[in-house]
């Protein structure tokens, strides 16, 4: 059980940690690099934008994974849960979770750095990076919903079962050995 949890969680956790680190790097870059248009975004506008992005990404993450649960539950009448749980092991779904939570973390960290006074300049590069990451994450969400529905088709589920079975056989009997036989003479 612990192995399954670790296998499922390392991608989202690493993507979220990378987003947090990248947010700090972008904030340092904002302080070090003067672009000439750093005073174009007020603190109030930046706070509103970043709070909206953070809220949107958490909401989108919840909706996406609710839809994933719905997809699995609609197929659970035809296939046992053990078979359908492999859908949760797909790397693309795990990276998507990490990306959406990562954008939330990125926006939240940048939000903490926005000045309280509305007349002070906000970290422009970080805010623009947040906007770009949000657009990319939303495109990935749309793709995930589409590919998730496709992954729940019977043919795809059966293909995953066959692939997992063949992989288990190869692990159990390497080099073409069969049950009851020892190593070749």
C-alpha positions as CSV (number, residue, x, y, z in Angstrom):
1,X,0.0,0.0,0.0
2,X,2.8,2.4,1.0
3,X,4.5,1.7,-2.4
4,X,1.3,2.6,-4.3
5,X,0.9,5.8,-2.4
6,X,4.6,6.8,-3.0
7,X,4.3,5.8,-6.6
8,X,1.2,8.0,-7.0
9,X,2.4,11.0,-5.1
10,X,6.0,11.7,-6.1
11,X,5.1,13.4,-9.4
12,X,2.5,15.9,-7.9
13,X,4.8,16.6,-4.9
14,X,7.8,17.2,-7.0
15,X,5.9,19.4,-9.5
16,X,4.5,21.5,-6.6
17,X,7.9,21.8,-5.0
18,X,9.4,22.9,-8.3
19,X,6.7,25.5,-8.7
20,X,7.4,26.9,-5.2
21,X,11.1,27.0,-5.9
22,X,10.5,28.7,-9.3
23,X,8.3,31.3,-7.6
24,X,11.1,32.2,-5.3
25,X,13.6,32.4,-8.2
26,X,11.2,34.6,-10.2
27,X,10.7,37.0,-7.2
28,X,14.5,37.3,-6.8
29,X,14.8,38.0,-10.5
30,X,12.1,40.6,-10.3
31,X,14.2,42.4,-7.7
32,X,17.4,42.1,-9.6
33,X,16.3,42.9,-13.1
34,X,14.7,46.2,-14.0
35,X,12.6,45.9,-17.1
36,X,11.5,49.5,-17.3
37,X,7.9,48.7,-17.1
38,X,7.9,47.3,-13.5
39,X,5.6,50.1,-12.3
40,X,2.8,49.2,-14.7
41,X,1.0,46.8,-12.4
42,X,-0.4,48.3,-9.2
43,X,-0.4,46.3,-6.0
44,X,-4.2,46.2,-5.9
45,X,-4.4,44.8,-9.5
46,X,-1.7,42.3,-8.8
47,X,-3.4,41.0,-5.6
48,X,-6.7,40.7,-7.4
49,X,-5.2,38.9,-10.3
50,X,-3.1,36.5,-8.2
51,X,-6.0,35.7,-5.8
52,X,-8.3,35.0,-8.7
53,X,-5.7,32.7,-10.3
54,X,-5.1,30.9,-7.0
55,X,-8.8,30.4,-6.5
56,X,-9.4,29.3,-10.0
57,X,-6.6,26.7,-10.0
58,X,-7.8,25.1,-6.8
59,X,-11.4,25.0,-8.1
60,X,-10.2,23.6,-11.4
61,X,-8.1,21.0,-9.7
62,X,-11.1,19.9,-7.6
63,X,-13.4,19.8,-10.7
64,X,-10.9,17.8,-12.7
65,X,-10.4,15.2,-10.1
66,X,-14.1,15.0,-9.4
67,X,-14.6,14.3,-13.1
68,X,-11.9,11.6,-12.9
69,X,-13.8,10.0,-10.0
70,X,-17.0,10.2,-12.0
71,X,-15.3,8.5,-15.0
72,X,-14.0,5.7,-12.7
73,X,-17.3,5.2,-11.0
74,X,-19.2,5.0,-14.3
75,X,-17.0,2.1,-15.3
76,X,-16.9,0.4,-12.0
77,X,-20.1,-1.6,-12.9
78,X,-18.2,-3.3,-15.7
79,X,-14.7,-3.7,-14.2
80,X,-13.4,-4.2,-10.6
81,X,-11.9,-1.3,-8.7
82,X,-8.5,-3.0,-8.8
83,X,-8.4,-2.7,-12.6
84,X,-9.7,0.9,-12.7
85,X,-7.3,2.1,-10.0
86,X,-4.5,1.8,-12.6
87,X,-6.0,5.0,-14.1
88,X,-4.8,6.8,-11.1
89,X,-1.3,5.6,-11.7
90,X,-1.0,7.2,-15.1
91,X,1.9,9.7,-15.1
92,X,0.0,12.3,-17.2
93,X,-2.8,12.5,-14.6
94,X,-0.3,12.8,-11.8
95,X,1.7,15.5,-13.5
96,X,-1.5,17.4,-14.2
97,X,-2.4,17.3,-10.5
98,X,1.1,18.6,-9.7
99,X,0.9,21.3,-12.3
100,X,-2.5,22.7,-11.2
101,X,-1.5,22.6,-7.5
102,X,1.9,24.1,-8.5
103,X,0.2,27.1,-10.3
104,X,-1.8,27.6,-7.1
105,X,1.4,27.5,-5.0
106,X,3.2,29.8,-7.4
107,X,0.4,32.3,-7.4
108,X,0.1,32.2,-3.6
109,X,3.9,32.7,-3.1
110,X,3.9,35.7,-5.5
111,X,0.8,37.0,-3.8
112,X,2.7,37.2,-0.5
113,X,5.3,39.4,-2.1
114,X,2.9,41.9,-3.6
115,X,3.3,45.2,-1.7
116,X,0.4,46.2,0.6
117,X,0.3,49.8,-0.6
118,X,-1.5,50.0,-4.0
119,X,1.0,52.7,-5.3
120,X,4.0,50.4,-4.9
121,X,5.1,48.4,-8.0
122,X,4.3,44.7,-8.0
123,X,6.7,41.9,-9.2
124,X,5.8,42.1,-12.9
125,X,7.8,39.2,-14.2
126,X,6.4,36.9,-11.6
127,X,2.8,38.0,-12.3
128,X,3.3,37.5,-16.0
129,X,4.8,34.1,-15.4
130,X,1.7,33.3,-13.3
131,X,-0.6,34.3,-16.1
132,X,1.4,32.1,-18.6
133,X,1.4,29.1,-16.3
134,X,-2.3,29.5,-15.7
135,X,-3.1,29.4,-19.4
136,X,-0.8,26.3,-19.9
137,X,-2.4,24.6,-16.9
138,X,-6.0,25.3,-18.2
139,X,-5.1,23.8,-21.6
140,X,-3.6,20.8,-19.8
141,X,-6.9,20.5,-17.8
142,X,-9.0,20.5,-21.0
143,X,-6.7,17.8,-22.5
144,X,-6.8,15.8,-19.3
145,X,-10.6,15.7,-19.3
146,X,-10.6,14.6,-22.9
147,X,-7.9,11.9,-22.5
148,X,-9.5,10.7,-19.3
149,X,-12.7,10.0,-21.0
150,X,-10.8,8.2,-23.7
151,X,-8.8,6.2,-21.2
152,X,-12.0,4.8,-19.7
153,X,-13.2,3.1,-23.0
154,X,-13.4,-0.7,-22.6
155,X,-10.7,-1.3,-25.3
156,X,-8.2,0.9,-23.4
157,X,-8.9,-0.7,-20.1
158,X,-8.5,-4.2,-21.6
159,X,-5.2,-3.1,-23.2
160,X,-3.9,-1.9,-19.9
161,X,-4.9,-5.2,-18.3
162,X,-3.1,-7.2,-21.1
163,X,0.0,-4.9,-20.8
164,X,0.2,-5.3,-17.0
165,X,-0.2,-9.0,-17.3
166,X,2.5,-9.4,-19.8
167,X,4.8,-7.2,-17.8
168,X,4.2,-9.3,-14.7
169,X,4.9,-12.5,-16.7
170,X,8.2,-11.0,-17.9
171,X,9.2,-10.1,-14.4
172,X,8.3,-13.5,-13.0
173,X,9.9,-15.5,-15.8
174,X,12.8,-13.5,-17.3
175,X,14.5,-14.8,-20.4
176,X,11.6,-17.0,-21.5
177,X,11.7,-19.4,-18.5
178,X,8.4,-21.1,-17.7
179,X,7.0,-22.3,-14.4
180,X,8.6,-25.4,-13.0
181,X,11.8,-25.1,-15.0
182,X,15.1,-24.1,-13.6
183,X,17.8,-22.2,-15.3
184,X,19.0,-23.6,-18.6
185,X,21.9,-26.1,-18.4
